[in-house]
Amino acid sequence: MALEQQLRGFVAGVEHADPEEVVRRISICEIDSRKYAALVRAAREVAARVQDTGLALLIDEVDAAATAPRQRPARTTPSARNVVAGDPAYLLVSMTAAGRGAYECRSSLLTAGAKAAVLSGAVTLDRADLLHHIEPLEAGMATTRDLARIGTALARTLLPTTVRQGLETMLARPLVIVHDREASRVPWEVLRVGATHPALGAGLSRRYTSDALSVARWRDDHDASDPLRVLLIVDPTGDLSGAAAEGEALRQLLGRRSVTLDVLSGRDATRTRIVAALGTGAFDVLHFAGHAFFDAGEPEQGGLLCAGKEVLRGADLASLGNLPALVFCNACEAARVRKRTRVSASPARQFGLRRTMTGIAEAFLTGGVANFLGTHWPVGDDSAFAFSQSLYGSLLTGDRLGDAVLTARRRLEAIPTVDWADYVHYGSPAFRLANLQGKSSG
């Protein structure tokens, strides 16, 4: 009886309030086989009555008891278009202090598909244990062989068994991690469940939860005849040859496409000129190749280091109207400079003092940027070059941002380098630059 009333309400609701047919499916879960059979009979009866009104209600039965777990599909080649398909799974994570030297990490996994469910739990962990896992990454001492071990250890340290098991069943779907400030300091891209890293499987992106965030402000009504417009900021401090080489390569790549490219390089890339350019509201993408700055005590003060060592912060965007839909900060905030070889930076002694990714990303997300790409630890020049070339090559052919990031990760993994896990994407994996050119989103 409850199901019949629910379905009648749903049908009446979507008939009158969902003209665009946003609602596609209602999933009802029941683990008792007898009750499951009764629900199926009731749903069929409601479907028959609905058809008499001219509507159609299709019943798709899934007998969980007789359905084997899905095997992870074979990995597609890095060059494949639309690498990822299907609705994403969501992992919601929050971390709070739990006494001296400890954290409580609470997580909820929202699975997707016909077996949609919510799996929740909490674990208490020692800060020293977490530091033990992440310090090699932040200090630039981890190797590609270490990533599997670190990723597995992070999963076991931070997530309860039920959530880890649920993640294993979702490896064929993109994963979106929604986290708070404390949990943002975890290199989730390294996370490993089962036999793979979700960031390399179907892709991983992040959403950040904070009271300080504003609604994203970017113009999505571009005329189909308007070319994409990119603001390229290259080596404002004049001391990064790798950034200069990356900028020149992007000039050539974007120049071969229908892209309007504005370049501010070296001493011309002042904070005043960059803010003025963004103030026009004309740019779809801001790409920055240079130094980044962060303040461990005040992460919102982080930003991009401009000519004259001035800092472009998220607060500088507050008065601007239309911001770029994508900001790609291909810079290192952890070591302040991009490394050519392994660096020997001293690791943080307290987890609470490390605000590397949040400092830059939070500043720009607070300013209203919709999609932000940046790095967690010092990135190699070769990796930065390869990632940016792959990313824009995919985006400009119509790929979704999540697919483009995944393809670029796999390109770095093939080098091989740990930097495939270095890149962090805050925003929507379904975003396409092609949409801004009036093309179909597919």
N, C-alpha and C positions, 0 to 999 in steps of 0.2 A: 504493500500500500504506500509506503514511504517513497519507493522508487517511482511508482506511477505518478504521485503528486509532484515529485521533483522534475520528472521528464516533462509533464504538462506545463509546469512553470517555465522550464528552460525553453520549450518550443514556443510558448506564447511570448516569452521575452525576446528571443532572437527574431521572431517574425515581425515584431513591432519596433525593436530598438537596434537591430543589426542589419540594416539594408545593404551594407558592403560585405556582408558575410565574413566578418573577421573571425568569428567562432567557427571552427572547423570540426572539432571533435570533443566529446565529453567522455572521459575515462572513469569507469566505476570499478573499484577493486574489492574483491571479496575472497578471503582465503578458505572459507568453509565451502566445500564442494556442494553440499545440499542447498545452502543458501544461494550459492552461485547459480545453480540450475533454476531456482525459483526466480531470481532476478532476470535471467535470460527470458523466461516465459513471460514475465511481466513487461519487459521491454518490448517483446514482440507484439504483445497485445496493444500497447500504447502506439507502436509503429503502425499497426493496422488501422487504428482510429485516426491517427494523424493523416494517413494517406487518403482517407475519406474527405478530408478538408482541402485536398489539392496539394498538400505538402508531402515531403518524402523524408522519412527517418530511417536511416540505414543502421542495422545492428551488426557490428563486427565482433564476433565472439573470439576470445583468446583464453584458452584453457591453460592457465599457468602451470598446473600440475603435469600436463603432458607436453609442455614446451621446453625444450632444452635451451640452456643459455646460448646466446649468440656467440659465435667465434669471431674474433677480431679479423676483419677483412685484410687481405694483403695490402701492403703500403703501395700507394701509387707513386709514380715517378715524380721528382720535384718539379718537373716542367709541366705537369698536367694542369689544365685549367679546372677551376672549381674543385679543388682538392677535397673540400669538406661538404657534406650534405646532411640535412636533417636538423631538427631543433636541437639546441644545445642543452646540456645539463648544467645546473647551477650549484656551486658550492659556496655557502655563506659561512664566513669565518669571523669570529671576534676573539680577541685576546685581552684578558684583564689580569692585573696583579692578584696573586693568591698567596699572600704572605711574603716574607722576605726571601728573595731569590727564586721565586716560583711564578708561573703563569697558569691560568686556567684558559684553555683553548676550547671554545664551543663551536661546533660545526653542524651544519644541516645541508644535506645533499638533496636537491630537487631533481629527480631523474626525469627522463622524457620518454615519449613513445607510449605504446599500449600498456606497458608495465610501469607507468608513472607512479611515483611514490615519494614520500619525504622520509629520509633517514637522518636521525639526529643523535647527538651524543656530546660528551665533554671529556677532556683529559686534563690532568694536572701535570705539568712538566717543569723540570728544573731549568733555569735560565742558562746555567753552565753547560748543560747537555745540548741545548739549542745552539749556543755559541760554538761548541765543539764541532758541530756539523757545518755551520755557515762561515766560520772564520777562514778556512782554506780558500773559499770562493772570494770573499771580500779582500783577502790579502793577495790574490792572484797566484796562489800556490797550488790550486787544484788542477788536475789533469783530466783528460777525457775519460780515462779509466776510473777516475774517482766519482764521476757524476752518477753512475748507477747506484753505487754504495750510498752516497750522500742523499740521493733522491729517495731511496727506500727507507733510509733512517729518518728522514724528515716526515715521510708518510706515517711511520710507526710512532714517531714522537708526538706528532700534532693531531692525528686523526684517530677516532675510535674504530674498532674492528668493523662495525656495521657500515660506517661511512666508507672505509677502504674497500670493503667487499662490494658496496654499491658502485663505487667508482670503476671497479674492474668490469662491471657489466655495461658501463657507459663509454668504454674506450673508443667505440666507433663514432661517438658524437663529440662535437666541440665542447670544451669545458670553459665556463665563465666563472671566475672566482670573485665573489663580492666580499670585500673585507674592510676592516677599520684601520686606523693608523698603526696600531701595534702590529697587526697581522700583515701590514703592507711591507714590513721589513723582512719578511720571509721570502726567499727566492723560490716562489711557487713554480716557476718555470722548470726547476730542477726536479720537482716532485715526480716520484715513480711509484706506480701501483701495478701489481702483477709483473708483467715482463716488459713494460714500456713506460715512457714518460708521456703523459697526456699532451704536453706541449709539442711533441714530435709525432704523436699519433693522429689525432683529428684536430689538434690546435687548442691553444689556451689564450684567453684574454682576461682582463680584469675590469672590475668596476669598484670605485672607491666610495665609501660611505662617510660623510662628514656633514656636520651642520653648516659648515662654511661654504659648501658648494653652491654654485648658481646654475640657472638653466643655461644649457649650451647655446651660444649665440653665433650662428653661422647661417649664411644665406643659401637656401636649397632650391631657389626658384630661378636658377640661371637659364637664360635663353639657350635653346639647343644650338644656335649658331655661334655662341660665345666659346672661345677656347678656354681651356683651363689656365689659370694664372698662378704661377709659383713664385714665391719670394725665397731666394736662395742666399743665405748668409754664410760666407766662407772665411774662416780663419781671421776673425776680427783682431786678434792680438798679434798676428803675423809671426807666430813661432811654431806652427803645426804644419809641417810639410805634408803629412798624411791627409789632413783636412783639405789642404789646397789641391792635392791630387784628386780627392773625392769630388770636390767642387767642380773641377775641370771635366771630370768624367760625366758628372750629372749635366753639365752644360751641353755636352755633346749628345747624351742620351735624350734629354728633354727637347733639345733643338731639332731632333729628327721627328718629333711628334707635333701635333697641333697644340702646342703649349706656348703661352706667353710667359717668358722668363725674365724676372727682374733680379739682378744680382747686386749685392752689397758685399764687398770684399775688403779685407784688411782694414786700413784706417778709415775707409768710407763707411764701415759697418758700425756707426755710432748708435748709442741707445736712442738719441733724438731722431735720427733718420729712420731707424727701424720702426719706432712707434708711429712716426708720421706716415710711413708706408702702410702699416697695418691700419691706421686710422682711415685710409681711403675705403676700407671694406671691400677691396677688389680681389683679394687673394684667397684661393682655395686651399693652398698648401704653404706652410712655412717650414723650410728645411734649414737646419742649423748644423754646421760642421765646425766645431771649435771647442773651447773650454766651457764648462758649466760650473756654477758656484752654488754651494749650499751652506747653510748655517745650522749646525747640529742643535743648537738651543732654540732656534726659531726657524723651523723648516719652511714656513711661508715666505721667508726672505730669500730663499733659493731662486736661482734663475740662470740666465745665459750671460756669459761674460762678453761684453761688447768692447769695441775699440776704446782705448783710454781706461780700461779696466772698470768701466761702469757696468752695472748689473741690470739686465732687463728682467723684471719680476712679473708674476701674475697680476699683482696689484696695478701694474702699468696698463693692463688691459681693461680695467674696470670701467673706464669712461668710453671705451670703444664700442661701436655698434656691431658690425658684422666681422666676426673673426674667421680665420682659416678653419676649415673643417678638420684639417689634420695638421698637427705640429709634430715634426720628427726632430728630436734633439739627439743627433748622433755625436754624443760627447760623453766624457767620463766625469762624473762628479766625485767618485770615490777617491781617485788619485789626482784630480784636477787636471791631469794631462793624459793624452792617449798614449798607451804603451806600444813599443815595438816588440819588446820581449817581456818576459815575466818581470813583474815589479816586486819590490820588497817592502811594500807599505806595511806599517805596524797595524795589526788587527785591533779592532775596538775591544776594550776590556769589559765594557758594559753594553749589553744589547740595547739598552735604552738610549745610548748615545749615537747609534747608527741610524741616520734618517736619510740615507743616500737617495733612494728612488723617490720617496715621498716628498722630500724637500723640493725637487724640481717639478714632479708631476702634480703635486697638490697645489703648487702655486699657479700653474696654468689651468688646471681643472677648476680651481676656484675662480679664476678669471673668466671662465666661460668657454674654454676649448672643449670640443666634443671628443676628439680622438688625440691621444698623446702617445708617442713612442719614444722610449729612452732606454738607458742601460742601467744595470745594477752595479756592475763593477768595472774596472778599467778594461776598455775594449781595444783589441789590437787594430792597427791601421789596416791590415789586409782584411780583417773581418768586417770592419766598418765600411770599407770600400765595397766588398762583395755583397754585404747585406743590403746596402742602399741601391746598388745596381739591380739586384734581384727584385727588391720590393717595388721599385718604380716601374721596372719592366713588366711586372704582373699587373699592377694597378692600371697602367695606361692601356692594357689590352682588355680591361673590363672586369678583372678578378675582384672578388670581395677582399676587404682589408684583412680579415682573418685568414683567408686562403693565401694572400700575398705574404703575410708574416710567416705562415707555416712553410711555404715554399722557400723563403729566405733562410729560415732556420735549418731546413734540410740541406740547403746548399752549404751552410757553414759546418754542419755535422759531417758532410762528406770531405771536408778539407784535410783532416778533422781538427776542430777546435772547440774548447768549452764555451766559446762566445755564442754558440747557437742558443744557449740558455740565458745569455746576458740580457737579451732584448725583452722589454716589458711593454705590453700594449694595454693602455687604459682606453676603453671605449667600446664601440659596437663592431663585432667581427663581420656583420652583414653589410657594413658601409662600403659603398663603391664610389670611386671618383667619377666613374662613367655616368652615374646618376646626375652629376652636376652638369653633364654635357647633353642632357636630355635623352640619354639612351635608356633602354629598358633595363630594369634591374633583374629580370629573369625570375 
